[in-house]
Amino acid sequence: MNIEYELKYHQIEENYWWFQARRDMVFRLVQDLKLPKSAAILEIGCSGGPLMQRLAATGYTDLTGIDVSAAGIAVAQQRGIPNVSCMDGAHLDFPDNAFDLVIASDVLEHIQDEAQALREWMRVLRPGGQILIFVPAFSFLWGKHDVVNQHFRRYSAAQLTASIRGAGLLVKRSSYWNVGLFFPTAAVRLLNRWQPKPEASTEPLKDDFFATPPLLNTLLRGFITAENRLLQLVNAPVGVSVFALARKPQAA
């Protein structure tokens, strides 16, 4: 991600509806695991740390966060969040079997060597430890947002679970997320693809995070948060994102 958009995301991630709704879903899935509050949790791609703050406020005491963005880690440190550091998500500076849970939300698509990253994430998990991964869904939704954010790929649920299993992890569940906005997103992306391409422009590409008035921001957050409650119980067949929950096998 270029520095302009990197700084933008750190500024909006705390209150923007999309980030809030995704954190809500991640938090719900973590709560459903019923881990002890002393469980060692690693968030890969913690950015400015809002998820870590929510987990800490709920009583989790052993939280570690890393991000490849020095600016994101600086924001987290300014917020007083401990145990955060700048680190490459594909090359972790942690010992084997260090964590009970690894969370990686919208990280894997940024890493060119997917297999290397997944091997590392499995390595730092304790036997029986779990991993929660969110990624953008469906290659046909590829657009300028992916280019701006320097994504290498988007995933189907089958592709994500196959990659996770290839690393030796046992997939417990996979589902799409953000179902309600899937069809409008797909329509916009496909229409943009079919439109005649303009002549080369010097204007920079823009991402999909548009400014939202407070009321609209609240409505969108509430809409997806309501959907999150349903997704705690059932898997969705389509969505803008896809997630998987997997477990490291117990030691023989």
N, C-alpha and C positions, 0 to 999 in steps of 0.2 A: 504494500500500500504506500502511495507517495505521501510525503510529509504533510501536504495540505489536507488530504482527507483523513490522515491519521489524527491530526490535531482536531479536526471537526468531530470525529467520532468520540474522542475523549471529552469533548465539550457537551455533546448531546446524549451520551449513553445513559446518564443517570435518569433523565426524565422523558426521553423520547419513547413513544408508545411501543414501537417494535422491540426495542431493547428491554423495556420493562416487561412486556408480555413474554418474551423468550426467557428472561430470568425467572419469571413466575413459573413457567413450565419446568425449567431445570430444578428450581427449588422444590416444586411439588414431587418430582421424581426422586429427588434426594430424600425428602421426608418419607416417601413411601418405602424406602429401603430400610427404615427403622434402625439405622446405625447408632451405636452408642455415641454420646456427645464427645467422647474422647477419641473417636476414630480419626486417623490421619488422612486428611483430604488434600489433594493437590489439584489446583485449577490451572490448566495450561491455557494461556491466552486470557489472563485475568484482567488485562487492561487497567483501568483506574480503580478496580476492586469493588464495584457495587455488589456483586454476588457474594464476595467474601464478607462484606459488611453485614449482609442479611443473614448469612450462615452464623456469623459470630453473634449477632443479636439474638439468634434462636438458641444459642448455648454451645455451639460447636467450638472446641477449644484448641484443636490442632490443625490449623489451616496454613497452607503454603500456596503462594501464587507466583507464577512466572509469566513473562510476556517478552516477545522479541523486541517490543517497542520500548525504548528507553523513556520516551515521553509518557507512555502509559504508566510505567512503573513510578515515574516521578510524581504523577497525579496521585497514585495510590499512597505513596509515602507522605505526600502533603496532607492526605486525609487521615494520616496516623495509622495506616494499616500495616501491621508487622509481617515479617516473613515473606516479603515480596522481592523479586530480583529479576534482572534482565537475563534471559536465557533462550537459546534456540530450542524450540519444542521438539525437534528431531534428534537432539543431542543433549540429553538431560544430565546434569551434574548432581545426581542423587544415587545413593547405593541401591543395590538390588533389594526388592521386597520391602520397600520403605512406606508404602501407602495402602490404605484400605479402600480408597476411592479416588479415581482420577476423573476429572471433568474437563472436556475439551469442546467448547461451543464455537463453531465456525472457525476452526483452526486447521483441520486436516486438509481442506481444499487449498490452503495457502502453501502447503509443503509439497515440493516437487517429488521427493522420494517418500511416497506414502508408506511403503513397506517398512522403511527404516524407522519412521515415526511410530508406527504401530508396534514394532518390536521393542522400541524404547519404552513406550507406555506400558506394555505388558511386563517388561523387565522390572520396572519400579513398583509394580503391584505386588502385594503380598499374596501368597497362595489363597485362593478363595476371594481375593479382592475384586472389586467391580469397577467398570469404566462406563461413563456416559458420554456419548459423542453426538453432536449436532453438526450437520453440514447442509449446504444448499441442495435442493432437489432438482432432478431432471435436466439432462443436457439440452433439451429443446427450449428450456427457459434461459439459456445462456444469452447474456446481453451486455450492454455497456457497463452495467453495475459490476459484473464479474471482471471486466477488463480493468476498470478503475481500481478495484480491490485486489488485483493481481491474483485471481484464482487460477488454479491449474485445471480444475474439473468441477462438475456437479455430479450428484449421485442419484441413482434409484435406490430404493430400499434393498433390492437384491444385490446391487453392486456394493453397497456399504457393508452388508452382512458378509458377503463373500470376502471382502478385504479384511474384515475383522477376524473371520475364521481362519484366513490364511496366516494370520499372526499367531494362531494357536489359542485364541480366546473362544469361549463358549457363549454364543449369543442367546440371551434370555428373552429379548423383546426388541422389535423394531416397528416404527410407525412413522407416518408423515405428520408434519406439524404445520399449523397455519393454513387450515383447510379453507376457511371462509374467503381468504384473499387469493386462493389458487386460481380460480377461473378468471377474475379480472386481471391478475398478473399475467396469466398465460395469454389472454387476448391482447394485452398491450405489447407483450414481447413479440408475439407472432405478427401482429400488425406492423410493428417497427421493422421486422425482418423482411416483410413483403413490400414495404414501401421502396420506391426507387431511391437508390443511394445518391446523396448529393455529391457535388464535386468536393474534392479534398478541402478540408477546412482546418484552419489553425486554432480554432476554438477547442479548449480542453473538453474531454468527455466528462459527463456528470454522473453521479451515482443516483440511486433511487430514493434517497432519504430527503424528502421534500419538507419544507417548513409547514408545520401544522398549527393552526390556532389552538389555544388551550382546550376549548370545548371538543373539537374534533380529536385532539390527542387523547382526551379522556374517554371519548366514545370508542375509538379504535382499540385502546388498551382494554376497556371493559369487554368489548366484543370478543377479543381473542382470549382474554382471561376466562371468560365463561366457557369458551371452547376448550381451554386447558383442563377444566374440571371433567369434561367428558372424556378427554384423551387420557386421563388417569385410569379410565376404566376400559376403553376400547381402542383398537388401532384404526388409524385412518388410511384409506386407500390412495389418497392424493394429498398434496400439500406443497407449500413453497419451500419447506425444509423437510429433512428426514432425520430421525434420531435412532440410535440403537443403544441398548443397555447390554453389556456383556460381562462375563466373569472369567477370571484366571483360574484354570483348573487347580484343585487341591494337590499338594505335593504327594507323590506316590508313597 
